[in-house]
Amino acid sequence: MGALTGVRVLDLSRFVAGPFCCQILGDHGADVVKVEKAEGEPARRMPPFFKDESLYFLAYNGSKRSLTLNFRSAAGMQVLRQLIAKADIVVENFRAGTLDKMGLGYPALAEMHPGLILVSISGFGTEGPYADRPAFDEIIQTMSGLASLTGEAEGPPRLTGTYVADFLTGVYAALGAVLALQARGRSGRGQWVRMNLLQCLVSILNTTVNRYLTLGEAPQRQGNRNPLIAPGNLYKAQDGYVTIECLTQDMWEDLAQAMGRPDLLHDPRFTDVVRRKQHAESLDQEIEQWMQDKPVEETLTLLHRHGVASGPVLDIPALVTHPQFAANGTVTRVEMPGLGEIPLLAPPIQMDGDAQPQRGRPPRQGEHTADVLADWLGFTASDIDHLRGAAAL
């Protein structure tokens, strides 16, 4: 019994943002049905593979059931319309205008099903010169300005190490779906929830964008240095790196005490946040000189003793063996037919009692076709056999 138990979600999306959104809804109890073509979602064929199963697909498609459906057949389109009529939420990330060409644009759907919530995810939005262009995460990172802010000051723009635009948009999409459910509970009317990867990623660049809009200052790449405060950077210790962030004057004073350098508090270059930022490079040199002969763990022990916000720079092997990783319950294990028990990242939202989310296993392609058609539409075995004979499934 999750927070969304009883909510029906039809997942028409593919790749990352849409499937990630639907996985979140499924983790919280929604009955999520992933609709796939006969050949399956393209993500099923993307590496890396574990025993011929795509880890890419498994990562974003837990807590769902899978149904295969041939949209190109008249019978298949009729089934799709029937499924939509029974859904609370439909999530799609087709190219702009695709649903309209199928006769399933939001105006038509709202007339057919006034309570429906349609969540549409696009790369660039539904208006403007890029509306009909394909987009993937890397393209959005470069167009949003994020890549221009990432990398060394004198180096080229850099991409991040993960699909940040896709994941962020997936979270926004799940939030939008839940907000629309709340609004429908008051009005009885559905909503067309629209979002695009570009705007979602720009939304987390708020300070840098506003800085240019209000002050005319174009932020530049600064490597790992915090663009607003100092000290805030990655610092080299004897056997690794340590991250330190001092947002307030008190935090800076705590760091000076941890370093055994109270004299720095009276240095005219470092007396307040503005001066420290102006002399960030000199301040970073003072900090690295202090920790250069200290192991990471010794450095962190000193910093934590003085309440300084800091942490080690971990690679993935070090992360998964870190005690905090285990304490947070970051990994859950699910049983997959043919694969045995596999580790997946657990839902990060923690709630008490019945509302506690749970990651279900990803579905086999078309595994639940008959079950979904029976549960949602009341189809009999004979009905399903007839659809198979008509090449609708």
N, C-alpha and C positions, 0 to 999 in steps of 0.2 A: 504494500500500500504506500505508494510514493505520493509526492505533492501533486503530480499530474496524472494519477491513476484515473482512468475513465476518459482521458482525452485521446482522440484518434488523430494521428499525424500521417500524412501521405508524403513520402520523401521522393520527389522527382528529380533530385539534384545529383551531381556527380563531382568527383575530385575531392576538394577539401572543405571549403567554407560551408556549403549547404549540408553535406553529410555530417560535418562536425556540429553544426547547429542541431540537427536531428538527433545525433547521439546524445547531446546534453538533455534534450527533451525526453529521450528514452531512458536515460539514467535516472530520471526523476519520475518514472512510472508511466509515461505516455506509451500507448500502443503505436509504435512507429513501424510503418510498412514501407520498405524500400522497393520501389518499382524499377525493375531492370528489364532491358531488352533480352532477347533470347541468348545473345552472346555475353550478357552480363555487363556490369558497369566497367568502363575502361580501366578504372583504378585496380580492378582485380588482376590486371596484366602488367602492373607497374612494379619494378623492383624496389627494395630488396625482397627476396623470397625465403620462406622457411618451409621446407618440404612442399615446394611448389605452390605455396599460398603466399599471396602478397601481404607483406607486413604493412605496406602503405594502406591497403584496403582495411586490414584488420584494425588499424589504429583509429580510424574515423567512423567505423560502422558497427560498433557494438550496440547492444540494447535495441536491436531491430529484428523485424521479420522480413524475409525477402519473397517477392512475388515477381514472376516473369510475365511480361505483357507485350504484345506486338501492336504498337500504336498504328502501324501502317495498314492493319486490317480493320474493316468496318466493325467487326465484332469486338476487336480489341479496344477501339476507341469508345464503343458503347460501354464496355466494362470500366474503362477509365472514368467516364462520366458518372457512372454509378458509384464508383469508389469515392470520387470527389464529393458526391452528394451526401455521403456518409461520414466524411472527414470533418474534424474541427479545424485542422490546420493543414494547408498544403505548402510545401517548401519547394521552390524551383530556382534554378540558376541557368535557364536557357538563354540564348542570345536574345536581346531586346526584340520584341515583336513575334517571337516564335509561338507563344501561346495564342496570340491573336490569330495567327495563320491557322492554328488548329481549332479555332472557334472557341477557345478557352481563355480569352482575355478576361481581366477582372470584371469589366462591366457585364459580360455574359455570365460569368460565374456568380456574381452577386445577385443577378436576376434569378438564376436557377437555385441558388443556395444563399439567402441573405445573411445567414449567420457565419458563413465561411470566412476564415482568416487565411489570406494568401500572402505568403512571405516570398518576395522576389529579390534575388541577389544578383547583381550585375557587376561588371568590372568598372564602368564609368558612369552609370546612371541611365535614365531613360530619355534624357534630353541632351542636346549639345552635339558637337562634331564627332565625338568619340563614342556616342551611344551604341552604335552597332558594331563596334570593334571588339575582337576577343581580347581577354586580359588574363594574365597569370601573375602570381605574387611578385616575381622579380620585376615585371614591368611596372607594377603599382609602386613598389619600393623606389624605383628610379623616378617615376613621375610625381610622387608625393612630396619629394624633397628629402625623404629619410636617407637615401643613399648619399645625397650631397652633404649630409651632416655626419656620416659614418666613415671612419678611416683616419689615417694620420693627416696632420695639418698640411703637409707638403705632398701628400700622396693622392691617388685617384679616389673617386667615390667608391664606396664598398657596400655590398649587400650584407644583410644579417645572416646568421647561421640557421635560420628557420623560416617557415612561411608565416611571417608575422601578420601580414595583411589578411591572409585567409583565416587564420585562427581568430584574430580580433573581430573580423566581420561575422564569423560563425557565432561568437559570443553575443555580439550585438543582435544578430538575427534571432537567437534564442530568447534574448531579453525582449525584443520587439514582439515575438509571438506571445510571450506570457503577458506583456502589457496589453496586447490586443484582446487576449482572453479576459483580462480584468475589465476592460472597457465593454466587452460584449456582455459580461455579467450584469452590467448596469443598464445598457441600452438595448440589448438583444441583437444588435447589428454587428456584422463582421467588419474587418478592416483589410485594406491592402497595405501591407507593411513592406516598404521599399528601402533598400540600402545598397550602396555600391562600395566596392573595395577601396576605391580612391578616397572617397570622403571619410570612410571609417578610419583609414590610416592617417589621413591629415588630422583627424580629431584628436589624436594623441600627440601631435606636434604643436599643441595649442600655444605654448609659451613662445616657441620660435616663430610661428606664423604671426602671432599678435605683436611680437617685438618688431617685425618688419612693418606691419600695418600701422602701428601707432608711432614708432620711433624712426622708421626708415632704415633700421639696422638689419642687414642680412647676416644671420649667424653663419659662421664658418666651421669647417671641420677642426676639431681640437684633439684628435686621437681619443684617448680614454678619459680625458679631463672633463669634469663637470663644467658645462658651459656657463653656469650661473654663480657657483660658489667655489671657494678654495679654503682648505684643501678638499679635494674630491677627485680621486684618481686611483689607478692601480700602481702599487709601489713594489719594487723588486726587493725581496728579502734574500737570505742566503740560499734557500733551496726552493724558491717559488715566488708567488706574488700574493699581495694582500691588498684588498680594497678598503679605503677609508673615506668616509663622508662626514664632514662637519658642517651642518646647516646653520647652526647658531653660534653666537659668541661663547656661550657656556660650553658647547661641544669643542670648540677650538681650545679653550682654556684647559679642558680635560685632556686633550691630546698633548698639549705642551707639558702638562704634569706627567703623563705617562711616558713621555720621551725624556723626562728629567731635564727639560729645557725651559724652565719658567722665564728665562731671559728673553725668549722669543715673544713673550706677551708684551714686552716693552719695546720691541723692535718697531720703529716707525713704519716699516713696510707692511707690518702684519697686525696693526692695532684694531682694525675693523674689517668687516666683510668686503667693502669696496676696495680698500688698499690690498687686502690679501688677494683678491681676484686680479688686481693690476700687477701683482708680483707673484702670480701663481707658480711660475717656473722656478723662481728662487725658493719658494716655500716647498715645492716638491723636492728640490735638491736637498734641503735640510732634512726632510722626512726620510728620503732614501739613504742618506748618509747615516742616519740613526739606525736603520734596520738592516743595512747591507751585510752585517756580520751576524745577524740573528736568524735562526730558523723560523719558519712560518709559525709553528705552534707556539714557540716562545714569544714571538711578537704579538700574536693574538691573545695570549694569556695576559700580557701586560696591558694591552688595549682594553680588553674586557674588564680587567680589574678596575680600570678608571672609567668604565662606562662609555667608551668610545665606540661608535657604530662602525663595525669592521667585519670582514669575513675573508676566508681564503678564496683564491681563484681556482676552481675545480674543473678538471676535464670530466667527461662522462663516466669513465671507470671509477674515478675518485668520488664523483657524486653518488653513484648507486651504492657505494660502500660507506658513505658518510652516515653517522648515527641519526642525524636529523631527517635524512631521507626516509629511513625506516620508521622513525617515530611519527612522522606525518602520515604513514600508511599510503605512500605515494604509488605503490604498485598493488594491483589486485591480480589474482590468477583465475583464469576461466578455463573450463574444459571444452576443448574443440574436438569433435569427431575426426579421427584420423591423425590428429596432431598431438593429442594428449593435453596436458595442462600447459597453458602459455601465459606469460606475464604481459599485462597491459597496464597502462597508466590508469589509476583510479580516478573517479570524479573528484575534483578538488573542492567542491562545495560540501561542507559537512553540516548536517542538520540532525536534530534529535528525534528519537521515536520513529513513528511511521514515515516521516518525511525524509529519512536518511536515504540518499541516492545509492544505487547499486548498478555496477556495470554488468550487463548481460553479454553473452558471447556474440560475436559477429555471425551473421547467417551464411549458410551455404547458398549459392546462387539458386533462386527459385524454390528454396526449401519449404517455404510456407505458403506456396501458391494456393493449394487446395484449402488449407486451414483458413486463410484470410478471406477467400471467396465465400466460404461457408459462414465464418464469424460475422463479416461485415455485410454480406449481401444475401445470406441464406441460401446459397447455391447448393444443389445436391450433387452427388457424384456423377449423375447422368448429365447435369448441366455442365459440369467441368469437362467431362469427356467430349461433349459436343463442342465446347470452345477449343479444346485441343485439336479436334478434327477440322475446325475452321481456321487453324493456324493463328488463333488469337493469343495463345499462351506460349 
